[in-house]
Amino acid sequence: MQKPKLLIIDDDEDLRTQMKWSLTEGYDVYLAEDRQNAIAIINKEQPAVVTLDLGLPPNPAGVEEGFIILDYILDHYSHTKVIVITGRGEKEHALRAVGKGAYDFFYKPIEIDELKVVLRRAFHVSQLEHEQREMKQRLSGDHFEGMIGTSSKMQDVYSAIRKVATTDAPILIRGESGTGKELIARAIHQLSVRASKPFIPINCSAIPENLIESEFFGHEKGTFTGAHMQRKGRFEMAEGGTLFLDEIGDLPLTIQVKLLRFLQEKTIERVGGREQIEVNTRILAATNRDLQDAMKKGAFRDDLYYRISVINISLPPLRERNEDIVLLAKTFLHRYTSENKKKIKGFTRQAIEAIERYSWPGNVRELENRVKRAVIMSEGKKITLEDLEMEPIAGNKESMILKDAREMLEKDLILKAIARNENNLTKAASDLGVSRPTLYDLMEKLGIPK
């Protein structure tokens, strides 16, 4: 079992060596003699407990260096327990440190047995707090199997996932591009009895039509040029687990027939083969298209639709999850500041207001990408409108000029029409009573991505 990490910061080499020798049996002990070394170790090892002598070089007679280190730990690693080591005649410094947030203080000369008692208590409290934070995170409604959201619409989605995960029924996940349909599929898989088996995602729109059959069902050696050996397809790779067919509406009709046969018979046949191979794989599908409209046009088989959509789960667009937008933005900020080792504290007020008011046509994916880029490019302590490449929100309607109010209304109507018609611009233009070229011109003028 890994020992808990303890950092000893003291400029007295003999004392550091004595403390390490006495404490190394119970702890993984690190030593530092000045601010530079101390901060380097803190950043790399993130010890749970630190003992800190306030008097350090270049001015060991003073306490400035010690308090700089204390402030750094409290600012960057607030869960770390700092035990201040000080002389009996410097009690005011010890009390000042505790007032700032130090866990405890200890007088010199060091009595190792007494220090061991204080350290055991500090590590015990640190472990309890760590477990409490983990429990709070698990029980909070903010996260569910990798998804983030507290809105009522997302709670409905979570409830649906819990109900369907224990079944083997085919499920169709509907939602606009960027809403997180694959996360839904992964959550269903993780909560099912198949969780220990493979989860194989495949984007049906990303594979050339002449390769889809081989990708799905595999092929026998020598079937076509380049087929130097037998190869299993995605259905066999997902044996015992789950196969996620993203953008199933883009499947060619010839493959739709073979998929339907699998759903009916639970067998496949490799390209160039004659053997019927039984496969125990659950199918989850997703689409951002209107499959019922595709059926009317003959682009999607009715019988396949009814097979894959025994249960439907609809994922709401981000603009319908207002309560979740800032929560998601802050979650992405924390993730990418950690990844990029940035010391960014949050968003400016103007940035938060713009995030809340923007319609997010690209949904969660657009929000994540904007925050990620902002973290990488930002040079300040807070993410600004400029970092997000967003414009400031207009004032209230009473203070707007007529042109601004009209543009805001036009943009809102256009975005809603596009969403309502699932990104079909021809239908959106018809709904708005304008031609498609006019809609393009309006989208370009109002900064709406196509």
C-alpha positions in Angstrom: 0.0 0.0 0.0 1.3 3.4 -0.9 2.4 5.6 2.0 0.9 9.0 2.5 3.1 11.9 1.3 4.7 14.3 3.8 6.8 17.3 2.9 9.2 18.8 5.5 10.3 22.4 4.7 13.2 23.5 6.9 16.5 25.2 6.3 18.2 23.2 9.1 19.8 20.2 7.4 20.4 18.2 10.6 16.8 18.7 11.7 15.5 17.7 8.2 17.6 14.5 8.3 16.5 13.7 11.8 12.8 14.1 11.0 13.0 12.1 7.8 14.8 9.2 9.7 12.1 9.2 12.4 9.1 9.5 10.1 10.1 7.5 7.0 8.6 4.3 8.3 5.0 5.7 8.2 5.3 8.3 5.5 6.8 8.9 2.0 8.9 11.9 3.2 10.1 14.7 0.9 12.6 17.4 2.0 13.0 21.1 1.0 15.2 23.8 2.4 13.8 26.9 0.6 10.8 28.3 -1.2 11.9 27.3 -4.7 12.5 23.6 -3.9 9.4 23.5 -1.7 7.0 24.8 -4.4 8.5 22.5 -7.0 7.9 19.4 -4.7 4.4 20.7 -3.8 3.4 21.0 -7.5 4.8 17.6 -8.5 3.9 15.4 -5.5 0.9 17.3 -3.9 1.6 16.0 -0.4 -1.4 15.7 1.9 0.5 17.2 4.9 3.4 19.8 5.0 5.5 20.9 8.0 6.7 24.4 7.4 9.4 26.4 9.2 8.6 30.0 8.7 12.2 31.2 8.8 13.8 30.3 5.5 16.5 31.6 3.3 17.4 34.2 2.0 16.2 35.7 5.3 16.0 32.8 7.9 15.6 35.3 10.7 12.3 36.6 9.3 9.0 34.9 8.4 8.3 36.3 5.0 9.4 33.3 3.0 7.4 30.9 5.1 4.2 33.0 4.8 4.7 33.2 1.0 4.8 29.4 0.9 1.8 29.1 3.2 -0.2 31.5 0.9 0.8 29.5 -2.2 -0.4 26.2 -0.6 -3.7 27.7 0.5 -4.3 29.3 -2.9 -3.4 26.3 -5.0 -3.8 23.2 -2.8 -6.4 24.2 -0.2 -7.0 20.7 1.0 -3.3 20.3 2.1 -2.8 20.4 5.9 0.1 22.7 6.8 1.7 22.4 10.3 3.7 25.5 11.1 7.0 25.0 13.0 8.0 28.0 15.1 9.9 29.1 18.2 8.0 29.5 21.5 8.8 33.2 21.4 7.0 33.6 18.0 3.5 32.6 19.0 2.0 35.6 17.2 3.4 34.3 14.0 1.9 30.8 14.6 -1.5 32.3 15.4 -1.3 34.5 12.3 -0.6 31.3 10.2 -3.5 29.4 11.8 -5.7 32.5 11.1 -4.7 32.3 7.5 -5.7 28.7 7.2 -2.8 26.6 8.6 -4.0 23.3 10.2 -1.9 23.6 13.4 1.4 24.8 14.8 4.2 23.1 16.7 7.0 24.6 18.8 10.7 24.1 18.5 12.6 22.1 19.7 10.9 19.3 18.0 9.7 16.4 20.1 9.3 13.6 17.5 6.8 11.5 19.5 4.6 14.6 20.0 4.9 15.5 16.3 3.9 12.0 15.3 0.6 12.4 17.2 -0.1 15.8 15.4 0.8 14.3 12.0 -1.4 11.2 12.5 -4.3 13.5 13.3 -3.6 15.7 10.3 -3.4 12.8 7.9 -6.5 11.3 9.4 -8.5 14.5 8.9 -7.1 14.8 5.4 -8.2 11.3 4.5 -11.7 11.9 6.0 -12.1 15.1 4.0 -10.9 13.3 0.8 -13.5 10.6 1.3 -16.2 13.1 2.0 -15.4 15.0 -1.2 -15.6 11.8 -3.2 -18.9 10.8 -1.6 -20.4 14.2 -2.2 -19.4 14.1 -5.8 -20.9 10.6 -6.3 -24.1 11.7 -4.6 -24.5 15.0 -6.3 -27.0 15.4 -9.1 -24.4 17.3 -11.2 -22.8 14.2 -12.7 -24.3 10.9 -14.0 -22.0 8.4 -15.7 -19.9 11.1 -17.3 -22.8 13.4 -18.2 -23.2 16.8 -16.5 -26.5 18.5 -15.8 -29.1 19.2 -13.1 -31.9 20.4 -15.3 -35.2 18.6 -15.2 -34.8 17.5 -18.9 -31.5 15.9 -18.1 -33.0 14.2 -15.0 -35.6 12.7 -17.2 -32.8 11.4 -19.5 -31.0 9.9 -16.5 -34.2 8.2 -15.3 -34.7 6.7 -18.8 -31.1 5.4 -18.9 -31.6 3.7 -15.5 -34.8 2.0 -16.8 -33.4 0.7 -20.1 -29.9 -0.2 -19.1 -31.0 -3.5 -17.5 -32.8 -4.6 -20.6 -31.4 -5.8 -23.9 -33.9 -3.9 -26.0 -32.6 -1.9 -29.0 -32.6 1.8 -28.3 -32.6 4.8 -30.6 -31.0 8.0 -29.2 -32.2 11.2 -30.8 -30.5 14.6 -30.6 -28.9 17.4 -32.4 -25.2 17.2 -33.3 -23.0 17.9 -30.3 -25.5 17.1 -27.6 -23.6 14.0 -26.4 -25.5 11.0 -27.8 -22.4 8.7 -27.4 -22.3 9.6 -23.7 -25.8 8.3 -23.4 -24.9 5.1 -25.1 -21.8 4.6 -22.9 -23.9 5.2 -19.8 -26.4 2.6 -20.9 -23.6 0.1 -21.5 -21.8 0.9 -18.2 -25.0 0.3 -16.2 -25.9 -2.9 -18.0 -24.8 -6.5 -17.4 -22.6 -6.1 -20.4 -20.4 -3.5 -18.7 -17.3 -5.8 -18.5 -17.5 -6.5 -22.2 -16.5 -4.2 -25.2 -18.3 -1.0 -26.1 -17.6 -0.5 -29.8 -18.7 2.9 -31.3 -18.9 3.3 -35.1 -19.9 6.5 -37.0 -22.0 5.3 -39.9 -21.5 8.6 -41.8 -17.7 8.5 -41.6 -17.0 5.2 -43.5 -17.0 5.1 -47.3 -19.9 3.2 -48.7 -17.7 0.6 -50.3 -16.0 -0.3 -47.0 -19.0 -0.3 -44.7 -20.0 -3.9 -45.1 -16.5 -5.1 -44.4 -16.2 -2.8 -41.4 -19.4 -4.1 -40.0 -19.3 -7.8 -40.7 -15.6 -8.5 -41.5 -14.2 -10.4 -44.5 -12.6 -13.7 -45.4 -9.0 -13.9 -46.7 -8.7 -13.2 -50.4 -12.2 -11.7 -50.8 -10.9 -8.6 -52.5 -7.6 -7.0 -53.3 -5.8 -6.3 -50.0 -7.7 -8.9 -48.0 -4.5 -10.7 -47.0 -6.1 -12.4 -44.0 -9.4 -13.1 -42.3 -10.7 -10.0 -40.4 -13.5 -9.7 -37.9 -15.9 -6.8 -38.2 -17.3 -4.5 -35.5 -20.2 -6.8 -34.8 -17.9 -9.7 -33.7 -15.5 -7.3 -31.9 -18.4 -6.2 -29.7 -19.3 -9.9 -28.8 -21.0 -9.9 -25.4 -21.0 -6.2 -25.3 -22.5 -3.2 -27.1 -22.3 -1.9 -30.6 -23.1 1.8 -30.9 -24.2 2.9 -34.4 -23.9 6.7 -34.5 -25.7 8.5 -37.3 -27.6 5.4 -38.3 -29.7 7.5 -40.7 -26.7 7.6 -43.1 -26.5 3.9 -43.6 -26.9 2.7 -47.2 -30.0 0.7 -47.9 -28.0 -2.4 -48.7 -26.4 -2.4 -45.2 -29.8 -1.6 -43.6 -31.0 -5.0 -45.0 -28.1 -6.8 -43.4 -28.5 -5.0 -40.1 -32.2 -5.9 -40.0 -31.3 -9.6 -40.6 -28.9 -9.5 -37.7 -31.6 -7.9 -35.4 -34.0 -10.7 -36.4 -31.6 -13.7 -36.4 -28.6 -12.6 -34.3 -26.3 -14.0 -36.9 -23.9 -12.4 -39.4 -22.0 -13.5 -42.5 -18.5 -12.1 -43.3 -17.9 -10.7 -46.8 -16.8 -13.5 -49.0 -17.9 -16.1 -46.4 -20.8 -18.6 -46.3 -20.8 -19.4 -42.6 -23.6 -18.0 -40.4 -21.9 -16.7 -37.3 -23.9 -16.2 -34.1 -23.1 -12.9 -32.3 -24.3 -11.9 -28.9 -24.2 -8.1 -29.3 -26.6 -5.4 -28.2 -27.3 -2.6 -30.7 -27.7 1.0 -29.6 -28.3 3.6 -32.4 -28.3 7.4 -32.6 -29.3 10.0 -35.1 -29.7 13.7 -35.6 -31.9 13.2 -38.6 -35.7 12.8 -38.9 -35.9 9.1 -39.7 -39.6 9.2 -40.2 -39.1 11.8 -42.9 -36.3 9.6 -44.3 -38.8 6.7 -44.4 -41.3 8.7 -46.4 -38.5 9.5 -48.9 -37.5 5.8 -49.2 -34.0 6.5 -47.6 -34.6 4.5 -44.5 -36.4 1.1 -44.1 -39.6 1.1 -42.1 -39.0 -2.4 -40.7 -35.5 -1.4 -39.6 -36.8 1.7 -37.9 -39.3 -0.2 -35.8 -36.6 -2.7 -34.9 -34.1 -0.2 -33.7 -36.5 2.2 -32.0 -38.2 -0.2 -29.5 -37.3 2.5 -26.9 -36.5 6.2 -27.8 -34.4 8.6 -25.7 -34.4 12.2 -26.8 -31.5 14.3 -25.7 -32.4 18.0 -25.4 -30.3 20.7 -27.1 -28.2 22.9 -24.8 -30.4 26.0 -25.4 -33.2 24.0 -23.6 -31.0 23.3 -20.6 -30.4 26.8 -19.3 -29.6 25.6 -15.8 -26.8 23.4 -17.1 -24.9 25.9 -19.3 -22.8 27.6 -16.7 -22.2 24.3 -14.8 -20.9 22.8 -18.0 -18.7 25.8 -18.7 -17.1 25.7 -15.3 -16.6 21.9 -15.5 -14.8 22.3 -18.8 -12.8 25.2 -17.4 -11.6 23.1 -14.5 -10.8 20.2 -16.8 -8.7 22.2 -19.3 -6.9 24.4 -16.7 -5.7 21.2 -15.1 -4.7 19.7 -18.4 -2.8 22.8 -19.5 -1.5 23.6 -16.0 -3.0 27.1 -16.1 -3.8 29.2 -13.0 -7.2 30.5 -14.3 -9.7 31.3 -11.5 -12.9 31.5 -13.4 -14.9 33.6 -15.9 -15.4 37.3 -15.9 -19.0 38.5 -15.2 -19.4 39.6 -18.8 -18.2 36.2 -20.0 -20.7 34.4 -17.8 -23.6 36.6 -19.0 -22.6 36.0 -22.7 -22.4 32.2 -22.0 -25.9 32.3 -20.5 -27.5 34.3 -23.3 -25.9 32.6 -26.3 -28.0 30.0 -28.1 -25.2 27.4 -28.6 -26.2 26.0 -32.0 -23.3 23.6 -31.8 -24.5 22.4 -28.3 -22.2 21.0 -25.7 -19.5 20.3 -28.2 -19.3 23.9 -29.2 -19.3 25.1 -25.6 -16.5 22.6 -24.7 -14.4 23.7 -27.7 -14.8 27.4 -26.9 -13.7 26.9 -23.3 -10.8 24.7 -24.3 -9.5 27.2 -26.8 -10.0 30.1 -24.3 -8.0 28.3 -21.7 -5.1 27.7 -24.1 -5.1 31.2 -25.4 -5.9 33.2 -22.2 -3.1 35.1 -20.5 -5.1 36.4 -17.6 -6.5 35.0 -14.3 -10.0 34.9 -15.7 -11.6 33.9 -19.0 -12.9 37.0 -20.8 -15.3 37.5 -23.7 -12.3 38.0 -26.0 -10.8 34.6 -24.9 -14.1 33.0 -25.8 -14.4 34.9 -29.1 -17.9 36.0 -28.0 -19.4 39.5 -28.3 -20.8 41.3 -25.3 -24.6 40.9 -24.8 -26.7 43.8 -25.8 -28.3 45.8 -23.0 -32.0 45.5 -22.0 -34.5 46.2 -24.7 -35.3 49.7 -23.4 -31.8 50.8 -24.0 -31.3 49.0 -27.4 -31.4 50.9 -30.6 -34.0 49.5 -33.0 -31.4 47.9 -35.3 -29.9 45.8 -32.4 -33.3 44.7 -31.2 -34.3 43.6 -34.7 -31.1 41.7 -35.2 -31.5 39.9 -31.9 -35.0 38.9 -32.8 -34.0 37.8 -36.3 -31.1 35.7 -34.9 -33.4 34.0 -32.3 -36.1 33.2 -34.8 -33.5 31.8 -37.3 -31.8 29.6 -34.7 -35.1 28.2 -33.5 -36.2 27.5 -37.1 -33.0 25.7 -37.8 -33.2 23.6 -34.6 -36.9 22.8 -35.3 -36.0 21.5 -38.7 -33.0 19.6 -37.5 -30.5 21.7 -39.5 -32.4 21.4 -42.7 -31.9 24.9 -44.1 -34.4 24.5 -46.9 -37.1 23.7 -44.5 -36.0 26.4 -42.1 -36.2 29.0 -44.9 -39.7 27.8 -45.8 -40.8 28.1 -42.2 -39.4 31.6 -42.0 -41.1 32.6 -45.3 -37.8 33.4 -47.1 -35.7 31.8 -49.8 -32.7 29.6 -49.0 -30.2 32.2 -50.5 -31.9 34.9 -48.3 -31.5 32.7 -45.2 -27.8 32.2 -46.1 -27.3 36.0 -46.3 -29.1 36.5 -43.0 -27.0 33.8 -41.3 -23.8 35.4 -42.6 -24.9 38.8 -41.4 -25.9 37.6 -38.0 -22.8 35.4 -37.5 -24.7 32.1 -37.4 -22.5 29.2 -38.5 -23.9 27.0 -41.3 
